[in-house]
Each structure stands twice: as C-alpha cells, then as structure tokens.
Amino acid sequence: MEIQGVRASNRFLFEKLAELPSRQERALLFNDFMSVKFHLHHWQEQATDSARNSIRNSYLRFLKGWKIDSNSVYGAVLKHWVESRIGISPTFHRARIDDINSETYFNYTCDVLKGSSQTSAIQTQLDILFEFGQFELPRKYPGLNAITLYRGTHDAEEYDILKRLNKWEKIVRMNNLVSFTSNQERAWEFGRTVWKTSVPLAKIFFYNDLLPGSILRGEDEYVIIGGEYHVQRII
C-alpha cells in the first residue's frame, strides 16, 4: 500500500535512505529531513505564538498525544489521516460513532479542525511518516507480509462482531486507527480480554522503534490501520 506521489515527491529522502545500511542512521536522516523540509528547527524564530506553535506541533507532538490519549485532538487528526488517505472512517472518538451524520461524528470533526489548526501541513508530514515506516518494515521483517500482534481491551463486548467463527475466534471491526503490541504479556496490562491477530505490514502506520528514542518505546506498541480483523481470544 502506498500513498500516491509521496515517494516520488520526496525522492531525495528515499534514495539516501536506501544507501544507508544502519537502521539508526536512516532514522536520524529521516528526522533531519523532516526538520528541514517543514522548518521544524526554526519554530523559535517565528514572530507570533500561533506561528511558533504551528511549526513546533510536528508529527512527533501528535504521536505523543496519541500515546497519552487517543481520543484527544491529536488522536482525531491521526484518525482523520486514515479516513482521508485509506477511506476507513472512525468508529469511536470520545464516544461511539455509528453514522457520519451523527453528533458524535460532528464532535470528532471539530477535534480534527482544532488539532489541524495547531500545526502546519500535518497531513503531509503523516504521509511521509507512513511511507518511511513502509520503507523500514520489510527490512525489520524480511520475507514476511504480516506479523502477529496482540490487543488488550476492557470493552470487548462493545466491538462490532461481524462473524463468530467458534468460541474463541471471530471477525471484528476495529476503530480506523488502533494500538496493538508485539508482546503478549504486555497486552494483559491493557484489558481483561486479549486478542491475537495477524496484521499485514502494509497496515502498520507506526511502531515503537521506528524512530530513535521513540515515544512508544517500552510498550512494544504498534499503531495500525483498523477495519475488519480475524481475532483469536487468548486464555
């Protein structure tokens, strides 16, 4: 899966990445490229507070916001990126979203506008971040198209169950952006129900060690594009 035109319009970045053998070097190059392209290192030079915040609130701020609260304005912007680029609408933001004409969907779009107004070109920044992750994933998992991940949840009964396959397996609809972990034991810390599923690499938006000093480190977290998944309950 590829966001149309992103690699072509940032050809210099991906050509340089391909020349570096070290994951750490590639991550540092990516951070430097984003800083220069979006002037992230010049935020203190701006004349007004709004201009300074617009630059300072980069993709890193939104990832940190997701980690703290996926129902924040930062989480809304990330969910909107999935909705606009992949075409999957959110099913939850602060409250369940059953219809794009509902009040809860309207409240979600208000959060999207609030979050987007705080920064500059955030959707473009997220495009490049996703493509960088897709560049790195085949190197992290050579020869694999999908990996096994786990999700702990306290509200398993609130998910849309599309099909029950047997006592322990079902097909459920996830929110359009959702956190999983690669560590089964860690998943139990987040809920009394733990699901195991196979996630295509193409649906991984971000993961814990993609960037140096990643804000997701310690939880083995993977932020994945949601939709329908075949899950197996772990006992």
C-alpha positions as CSV (number, residue, x, y, z in Angstrom):
1,M,0.0,0.0,0.0
2,E,1.4,3.4,-1.0
3,I,0.2,7.0,-0.6
4,Q,0.3,8.2,-4.2
5,G,3.1,10.6,-5.1
6,V,4.8,10.7,-1.7
7,R,7.9,8.8,-2.5
8,A,8.2,10.5,-5.9
9,S,7.9,14.0,-4.5
10,N,10.5,13.1,-1.7
11,R,12.7,11.1,-4.0
12,F,15.9,12.5,-2.4
13,L,15.0,11.2,1.0
14,F,14.3,7.6,-0.1
15,E,17.3,7.5,-2.4
16,K,19.5,8.5,0.5
17,L,17.8,6.0,2.9
18,A,18.5,3.2,0.5
19,E,22.2,4.0,0.7
20,L,22.4,3.6,4.5
21,P,22.9,0.1,6.0
22,S,22.1,1.1,9.6
23,R,18.6,1.5,10.9
24,Q,19.8,4.1,13.3
25,E,21.4,6.2,10.6
26,R,18.2,6.0,8.5
27,A,16.1,7.2,11.4
28,L,18.4,10.1,12.1
29,L,18.3,11.0,8.4
30,F,14.5,10.9,8.4
31,N,14.3,13.2,11.4
32,D,16.8,15.7,9.8
33,F,14.9,15.6,6.5
34,M,11.6,16.4,8.2
35,S,13.1,19.1,10.3
36,V,14.5,20.9,7.2
37,K,11.5,20.3,4.9
38,F,9.0,21.6,7.4
39,H,11.3,24.1,9.2
40,L,10.7,22.4,12.5
41,H,14.0,23.7,13.9
42,H,13.0,27.3,13.2
43,W,9.9,27.5,15.4
44,Q,11.6,29.9,17.9
45,E,12.3,32.4,15.1
46,Q,8.6,32.9,14.3
47,A,7.1,36.3,15.1
48,T,3.9,35.1,16.9
49,D,2.9,32.4,19.3
50,S,0.5,30.9,16.8
51,A,3.2,30.7,14.2
52,R,5.7,29.2,16.7
53,N,3.1,26.6,17.7
54,S,2.2,25.8,14.1
55,I,5.8,24.7,13.5
56,R,6.5,23.2,16.9
57,N,3.5,20.9,16.8
58,S,5.0,18.5,14.4
59,Y,4.2,14.8,13.7
60,L,6.1,14.0,16.9
61,R,3.7,16.0,19.0
62,F,0.8,14.2,17.5
63,L,2.4,10.8,18.2
64,K,2.9,11.8,21.8
65,G,-0.7,13.0,22.0
66,W,-1.9,9.6,20.7
67,K,0.1,7.8,23.4
68,I,-1.4,10.0,26.2
69,D,-5.0,9.9,24.9
70,S,-6.1,8.5,21.6
71,N,-9.4,10.5,22.0
72,S,-7.6,13.8,22.1
73,V,-7.5,16.4,19.3
74,Y,-4.2,14.8,18.3
75,G,-5.8,11.4,18.1
76,A,-8.6,12.9,16.0
77,V,-6.1,14.2,13.4
78,L,-4.4,10.8,13.2
79,K,-7.8,9.1,12.7
80,H,-8.7,11.7,10.0
81,W,-5.4,10.8,8.2
82,V,-6.6,7.2,8.0
83,E,-10.1,8.4,6.9
84,S,-8.8,10.7,4.2
85,R,-6.0,8.5,2.8
86,I,-7.3,4.9,3.3
87,G,-11.0,5.6,3.3
88,I,-11.8,3.9,6.7
89,S,-14.0,6.1,9.0
90,P,-13.6,6.0,12.7
91,T,-16.0,4.0,14.9
92,F,-15.0,5.7,18.1
93,H,-13.8,9.1,19.3
94,R,-14.7,10.0,22.8
95,A,-17.9,8.1,22.1
96,R,-19.2,5.5,19.6
97,I,-19.6,6.8,16.1
98,D,-22.4,4.9,14.3
99,D,-23.1,7.3,11.5
100,I,-21.2,10.2,9.7
101,N,-24.4,12.3,10.2
102,S,-24.4,11.8,13.9
103,E,-23.5,14.3,16.6
104,T,-20.5,12.2,17.7
105,Y,-19.1,12.3,14.2
106,F,-19.6,16.1,14.2
107,N,-17.7,16.4,17.5
108,Y,-14.9,14.3,16.0
109,T,-14.6,16.6,13.0
110,C,-14.5,19.6,15.4
111,D,-11.5,17.9,17.1
112,V,-9.9,17.3,13.7
113,L,-10.2,21.0,12.9
114,K,-8.8,22.1,16.3
115,G,-5.9,19.7,16.0
116,S,-5.1,20.6,12.4
117,S,-5.2,24.3,13.1
118,Q,-2.4,23.9,15.6
119,T,0.2,22.9,13.1
120,S,1.5,23.2,9.6
121,A,1.0,20.6,6.8
122,I,0.3,17.8,9.4
123,Q,-1.3,15.5,6.8
124,T,1.7,15.8,4.5
125,Q,4.0,15.1,7.5
126,L,2.0,11.9,8.3
127,D,2.1,10.8,4.7
128,I,5.9,10.9,4.7
129,L,6.0,9.2,8.2
130,F,3.8,6.3,6.9
131,E,6.0,5.9,3.8
132,F,9.1,5.8,5.9
133,G,7.6,3.1,8.1
134,Q,6.7,1.1,5.0
135,F,10.3,1.5,3.8
136,E,11.6,0.1,7.0
137,L,9.2,-2.7,7.8
138,P,10.5,-5.1,5.0
139,R,13.9,-4.6,6.5
140,K,12.8,-5.3,10.0
141,Y,10.7,-8.3,8.9
142,P,12.5,-9.7,5.8
143,G,10.4,-12.2,3.8
144,L,7.2,-11.5,5.8
145,N,3.9,-9.9,4.7
146,A,2.3,-9.9,8.1
147,I,3.1,-10.3,11.8
148,T,1.3,-11.5,14.9
149,L,0.2,-8.7,17.3
150,Y,-1.9,-8.6,20.5
151,R,-4.5,-6.2,21.9
152,G,-5.8,-6.0,25.4
153,T,-9.2,-4.4,25.9
154,H,-11.7,-3.9,28.7
155,D,-14.7,-3.4,26.4
156,A,-14.6,-6.4,24.0
157,E,-18.4,-6.5,24.0
158,E,-18.5,-3.0,22.5
159,Y,-16.8,-4.0,19.3
160,D,-18.9,-4.8,16.1
161,I,-18.8,-8.6,15.7
162,L,-19.2,-9.3,12.0
163,K,-18.9,-13.1,12.3
164,R,-18.4,-15.7,15.1
165,L,-16.1,-18.4,13.8
166,N,-16.1,-20.5,17.0
167,K,-16.0,-20.0,20.8
168,W,-12.6,-18.2,20.7
169,E,-12.4,-16.7,17.2
170,K,-14.4,-14.0,15.5
171,I,-14.2,-11.3,12.9
172,V,-14.5,-7.8,14.5
173,R,-14.4,-4.3,13.2
174,M,-11.7,-2.2,14.9
175,N,-11.6,1.6,15.0
176,N,-9.8,3.0,12.0
177,L,-6.6,3.5,14.0
178,V,-5.8,1.3,17.0
179,S,-2.9,0.3,19.2
180,F,-1.6,-3.2,19.4
181,T,1.6,-4.7,21.0
182,S,4.0,-7.4,19.9
183,N,4.3,-8.6,23.5
184,Q,1.5,-10.9,24.6
185,E,2.2,-10.4,28.3
186,R,2.2,-6.6,27.9
187,A,-1.3,-6.8,26.3
188,W,-2.8,-8.1,29.6
189,E,-1.9,-4.7,31.2
190,F,-4.5,-3.0,28.9
191,G,-7.5,-5.2,29.4
192,R,-9.2,-8.4,30.7
193,T,-9.6,-9.6,27.2
194,V,-6.6,-10.2,24.9
195,W,-6.9,-10.8,21.2
196,K,-4.3,-12.2,18.8
197,T,-4.4,-11.3,15.2
198,S,-2.3,-11.2,12.0
199,V,-1.6,-7.7,10.8
200,P,-0.3,-7.0,7.3
201,L,2.8,-4.9,7.2
202,A,1.0,-2.6,4.8
203,K,-1.5,-1.7,7.6
204,I,1.1,-0.6,10.2
205,F,1.1,3.1,10.5
206,F,3.8,3.5,13.2
207,Y,5.7,1.2,15.6
208,N,7.7,1.5,18.7
209,D,11.3,1.6,17.4
210,L,10.8,3.3,14.0
211,L,12.4,6.5,15.3
212,P,15.3,7.0,17.7
213,G,14.1,7.4,21.3
214,S,10.6,6.6,20.1
215,I,7.8,7.8,22.4
216,L,6.2,4.4,22.1
217,R,9.2,2.5,23.4
218,G,8.6,0.3,26.4
219,E,5.2,-0.9,25.4
220,D,6.2,-2.6,22.2
221,E,3.4,-0.7,20.6
222,Y,2.2,-0.8,17.0
223,V,-0.3,1.7,15.8
224,I,-2.2,0.0,13.0
225,I,-4.8,0.9,10.4
226,G,-8.0,-0.6,11.6
227,G,-11.0,-2.1,9.8
228,E,-12.0,-5.8,9.9
229,Y,-9.7,-8.3,11.6
230,H,-9.9,-12.0,12.4
231,V,-9.1,-12.2,16.1
232,Q,-8.4,-15.1,18.5
233,R,-9.0,-14.7,22.2
234,I,-6.0,-15.6,24.3
235,I,-6.8,-17.6,27.5
